[in-house]
Amino acid sequence: QVQLVESGGGLVQPGGSLRLSCVASRILFSIYAMGWYRQAPGKQRELVAIISRDSSTNYADSVKGRFTISRDNAKNTVYLQMNSLKPEDTAVYYCKAQYNVMDFWGKGTLVTVSS
């Protein structure tokens, strides 16, 4: 069974940084596009960043210049480096693996930005 396990969330002050990790197991990681999504309380889940299998990237406008997505195929891991965090970045962050019509989700990690 495919597993995606996120880690690295927590409480951080505005302006701070966090790095999220998502480790995938039981998939051929290198062929999957990997994405980070988030869902704030009372809001729909939204795309944060995505990295293709050839490592091209796309970001939501709200995080451009602050967040960086990267992948390490040797470690089956995708990262999200989050800098200059704002209270509006508070959400549960989910990792997604997608290949053609197949997609898999992790259970999420909570990021809280508050003073």
PyMOL commands that set and color helices and strands:
alter all, ss='L'
color gray80, all
select helices_A, chain A and resi 29-31+61-63+73-75+87-89
alter helices_A, ss='H'
color red, helices_A
select strands_A, chain A and resi 3-7+10-12+18-25+33-39+46-51+57-59+67-72+77-82+91-99+102-105+109-113
alter strands_A, ss='S'
color yellow, strands_A
deselect
rebuild
show_as cartoon
